[in-house]
């Protein structure tokens, strides 16, 4: 199963987002 989550980082006025895709089937 592949889970996709949106991680948020950066400052309050200048936030940025990046998508993290993790495959839970791999150890």
N, CA, C, O and CB atoms as a CASP TS submission, in Angstrom:
PFRMAT TS
TARGET T0000
AUTHOR 0000-0000-0000
METHOD Language model
MODEL 1
PARENT N/A
ATOM      1  N   UNK     1       0.840  -1.200   0.000  1.00  0.00           N
ATOM      2  CA  UNK     1       0.000   0.000   0.000  1.00  0.00           C
ATOM      3  C   UNK     1       0.876   1.251   0.000  1.00  0.00           C
ATOM      4  O   UNK     1       1.844   1.343   0.754  1.00  0.00           O
ATOM      5  CB  UNK     1      -0.951   0.005   1.225  1.00  0.00           C
ATOM      6  N   UNK     2       0.529   2.199  -0.843  1.00  0.00           N
ATOM      7  CA  UNK     2       1.299   3.433  -0.935  1.00  0.00           C
ATOM      8  C   UNK     2       0.506   4.571  -0.306  1.00  0.00           C
ATOM      9  O   UNK     2      -0.641   4.828  -0.669  1.00  0.00           O
ATOM     10  CB  UNK     2       1.652   3.759  -2.410  1.00  0.00           C
ATOM     11  N   UNK     3       1.139   5.238   0.638  1.00  0.00           N
ATOM     12  CA  UNK     3       0.468   6.351   1.301  1.00  0.00           C
ATOM     13  C   UNK     3       1.098   7.666   0.859  1.00  0.00           C
ATOM     14  O   UNK     3       2.320   7.803   0.797  1.00  0.00           O
ATOM     15  CB  UNK     3       0.541   6.201   2.839  1.00  0.00           C
ATOM     16  N   UNK     4       0.234   8.627   0.555  1.00  0.00           N
ATOM     17  CA  UNK     4       0.714   9.937   0.127  1.00  0.00           C
ATOM     18  C   UNK     4       0.275  10.979   1.146  1.00  0.00           C
ATOM     19  O   UNK     4      -0.910  11.102   1.454  1.00  0.00           O
ATOM     20  CB  UNK     4       0.187  10.294  -1.293  1.00  0.00           C
ATOM     21  N   UNK     5       1.240  11.723   1.663  1.00  0.00           N
ATOM     22  CA  UNK     5       0.899  12.761   2.619  1.00  0.00           C
ATOM     23  C   UNK     5       1.564  14.073   2.223  1.00  0.00           C
ATOM     24  O   UNK     5       2.600  14.096   1.559  1.00  0.00           O
ATOM     25  CB  UNK     5       1.317  12.350   4.040  1.00  0.00           C
ATOM     26  N   UNK     6       0.934  15.160   2.650  1.00  0.00           N
ATOM     27  CA  UNK     6       1.445  16.477   2.303  1.00  0.00           C
ATOM     28  C   UNK     6       2.117  17.080   3.528  1.00  0.00           C
ATOM     29  O   UNK     6       1.467  17.368   4.533  1.00  0.00           O
ATOM     30  CB  UNK     6       0.310  17.399   1.781  1.00  0.00           C
ATOM     31  N   UNK     7       3.421  17.265   3.427  1.00  0.00           N
ATOM     32  CA  UNK     7       4.179  17.807   4.551  1.00  0.00           C
ATOM     33  C   UNK     7       4.350  19.308   4.366  1.00  0.00           C
ATOM     34  O   UNK     7       4.584  19.792   3.258  1.00  0.00           O
ATOM     35  CB  UNK     7       5.558  17.109   4.680  1.00  0.00           C
ATOM     36  N   UNK     8       4.228  20.038   5.479  1.00  0.00           N
ATOM     37  CA  UNK     8       4.336  21.490   5.421  1.00  0.00           C
ATOM     38  C   UNK     8       5.585  21.940   6.155  1.00  0.00           C
ATOM     39  O   UNK     8       5.915  21.434   7.228  1.00  0.00           O
ATOM     40  CB  UNK     8       3.086  22.160   6.019  1.00  0.00           C
ATOM     41  N   UNK     9       6.268  22.896   5.559  1.00  0.00           N
ATOM     42  CA  UNK     9       7.468  23.410   6.199  1.00  0.00           C
ATOM     43  C   UNK     9       7.647  24.870   5.874  1.00  0.00           C
ATOM     44  O   UNK     9       6.892  25.441   5.086  1.00  0.00           O
ATOM     45  CB  UNK     9       8.694  22.619   5.772  1.00  0.00           C
ATOM     46  N   UNK    10       8.660  25.481   6.488  1.00  0.00           N
ATOM     47  CA  UNK    10       8.944  26.879   6.200  1.00  0.00           C
ATOM     48  C   UNK    10       8.395  27.805   7.271  1.00  0.00           C
ATOM     49  O   UNK    10       7.996  27.372   8.352  1.00  0.00           O
ATOM     50  CB  UNK    10       8.374  27.258   4.858  1.00  0.00           C
ATOM     51  N   UNK    11       8.384  29.074   6.946  1.00  0.00           N
ATOM     52  CA  UNK    11       7.921  30.076   7.897  1.00  0.00           C
ATOM     53  C   UNK    11       6.407  30.259   7.782  1.00  0.00           C
ATOM     54  O   UNK    11       5.762  29.698   6.896  1.00  0.00           O
ATOM     55  CB  UNK    11       8.644  31.415   7.665  1.00  0.00           C
ATOM     56  N   UNK    12       5.860  31.055   8.695  1.00  0.00           N
ATOM     57  CA  UNK    12       4.410  31.270   8.683  1.00  0.00           C
ATOM     58  C   UNK    12       3.986  32.097   7.470  1.00  0.00           C
ATOM     59  O   UNK    12       2.944  31.846   6.865  1.00  0.00           O
ATOM     60  CB  UNK    12       3.963  31.966   9.976  1.00  0.00           C
ATOM     61  N   UNK    13       4.803  33.076   7.131  1.00  0.00           N
ATOM     62  CA  UNK    13       4.440  33.942   6.004  1.00  0.00           C
ATOM     63  C   UNK    13       4.821  33.324   4.667  1.00  0.00           C
ATOM     64  O   UNK    13       4.234  33.631   3.629  1.00  0.00           O
ATOM     65  CB  UNK    13       5.107  35.301   6.148  1.00  0.00           C
ATOM     66  N   UNK    14       5.822  32.445   4.717  1.00  0.00           N
ATOM     67  CA  UNK    14       6.247  31.798   3.465  1.00  0.00           C
ATOM     68  C   UNK    14       6.336  30.290   3.651  1.00  0.00           C
ATOM     69  O   UNK    14       7.429  29.729   3.724  1.00  0.00           O
ATOM     70  CB  UNK    14       7.610  32.357   2.991  1.00  0.00           C
ATOM     71  N   UNK    15       5.190  29.645   3.727  1.00  0.00           N
ATOM     72  CA  UNK    15       5.199  28.188   3.871  1.00  0.00           C
ATOM     73  C   UNK    15       5.440  27.508   2.528  1.00  0.00           C
ATOM     74  O   UNK    15       5.195  28.085   1.469  1.00  0.00           O
ATOM     75  CB  UNK    15       3.877  27.701   4.479  1.00  0.00           C
ATOM     76  N   UNK    16       5.923  26.276   2.595  1.00  0.00           N
ATOM     77  CA  UNK    16       6.051  25.503   1.373  1.00  0.00           C
ATOM     78  C   UNK    16       5.591  24.080   1.654  1.00  0.00           C
ATOM     79  O   UNK    16       5.662  23.599   2.785  1.00  0.00           O
ATOM     80  CB  UNK    16       7.512  25.527   0.840  1.00  0.00           C
ATOM     81  N   UNK    17       5.129  23.429   0.627  1.00  0.00           N
ATOM     82  CA  UNK    17       4.587  22.085   0.778  1.00  0.00           C
ATOM     83  C   UNK    17       5.355  21.117  -0.117  1.00  0.00           C
ATOM     84  O   UNK    17       5.787  21.463  -1.216  1.00  0.00           O
ATOM     85  CB  UNK    17       3.078  22.059   0.442  1.00  0.00           C
ATOM     86  N   UNK    18       5.508  19.910   0.383  1.00  0.00           N
ATOM     87  CA  UNK    18       6.105  18.877  -0.458  1.00  0.00           C
ATOM     88  C   UNK    18       5.411  17.557  -0.173  1.00  0.00           C
ATOM     89  O   UNK    18       5.097  17.238   0.973  1.00  0.00           O
ATOM     90  CB  UNK    18       7.637  18.763  -0.213  1.00  0.00           C
ATOM     91  N   UNK    19       5.178  16.800  -1.227  1.00  0.00           N
ATOM     92  CA  UNK    19       4.449  15.540  -1.111  1.00  0.00           C
ATOM     93  C   UNK    19       5.416  14.417  -0.784  1.00  0.00           C
ATOM     94  O   UNK    19       6.446  14.252  -1.438  1.00  0.00           O
ATOM     95  CB  UNK    19       3.676  15.227  -2.408  1.00  0.00           C
ATOM     96  N   UNK    20       5.069  13.646   0.239  1.00  0.00           N
ATOM     97  CA  UNK    20       5.894  12.503   0.613  1.00  0.00           C
ATOM     98  C   UNK    20       5.134  11.216   0.302  1.00  0.00           C
ATOM     99  O   UNK    20       4.056  10.965   0.841  1.00  0.00           O
ATOM    100  CB  UNK    20       6.286  12.565   2.119  1.00  0.00           C
ATOM    101  N   UNK    21       5.717  10.412  -0.576  1.00  0.00           N
ATOM    102  CA  UNK    21       5.096   9.146  -0.935  1.00  0.00           C
ATOM    103  C   UNK    21       5.890   8.009  -0.310  1.00  0.00           C
ATOM    104  O   UNK    21       7.086   7.858  -0.563  1.00  0.00           O
ATOM    105  CB  UNK    21       5.013   8.981  -2.474  1.00  0.00           C
ATOM    106  N   UNK    22       5.215   7.216   0.505  1.00  0.00           N
ATOM    107  CA  UNK    22       5.900   6.116   1.177  1.00  0.00           C
ATOM    108  C   UNK    22       5.220   4.793   0.842  1.00  0.00           C
ATOM    109  O   UNK    22       3.995   4.678   0.883  1.00  0.00           O
ATOM    110  CB  UNK    22       5.925   6.338   2.704  1.00  0.00           C
ATOM    111  N   UNK    23       6.029   3.810   0.513  1.00  0.00           N
ATOM    112  CA  UNK    23       5.505   2.486   0.211  1.00  0.00           C
ATOM    113  C   UNK    23       5.635   1.617   1.459  1.00  0.00           C
ATOM    114  O   UNK    23       6.736   1.238   1.858  1.00  0.00           O
ATOM    115  CB  UNK    23       6.252   1.845  -1.002  1.00  0.00           C
ATOM    116  N   UNK    24       4.488   1.310   2.067  1.00  0.00           N
ATOM    117  CA  UNK    24       4.513   0.575   3.329  1.00  0.00           C
ATOM    118  C   UNK    24       4.815  -0.909   3.114  1.00  0.00           C
ATOM    119  O   UNK    24       5.076  -1.631   4.076  1.00  0.00           O
ATOM    120  CB  UNK    24       3.181   0.735   4.054  1.00  0.00           C
ATOM    121  N   UNK    25       4.782  -1.367   1.864  1.00  0.00           N
ATOM    122  CA  UNK    25       5.056  -2.780   1.598  1.00  0.00           C
ATOM    123  C   UNK    25       6.548  -3.084   1.710  1.00  0.00           C
ATOM    124  O   UNK    25       6.948  -4.229   1.918  1.00  0.00           O
ATOM    125  CB  UNK    25       4.545  -3.170   0.206  1.00  0.00           C
ATOM    126  N   UNK    26       7.363  -2.036   1.569  1.00  0.00           N
ATOM    127  CA  UNK    26       8.803  -2.234   1.721  1.00  0.00           C
ATOM    128  C   UNK    26       9.177  -2.172   3.198  1.00  0.00           C
ATOM    129  O   UNK    26       8.557  -1.434   3.964  1.00  0.00           O
ATOM    130  CB  UNK    26       9.593  -1.174   0.913  1.00  0.00           C
ATOM    131  N   UNK    27      10.184  -2.939   3.600  1.00  0.00           N
ATOM    132  CA  UNK    27      10.607  -2.944   5.003  1.00  0.00           C
ATOM    133  C   UNK    27      11.260  -1.627   5.417  1.00  0.00           C
ATOM    134  O   UNK    27      11.669  -1.476   6.568  1.00  0.00           O
ATOM    135  CB  UNK    27      11.572  -4.092   5.250  1.00  0.00           C
TER
END
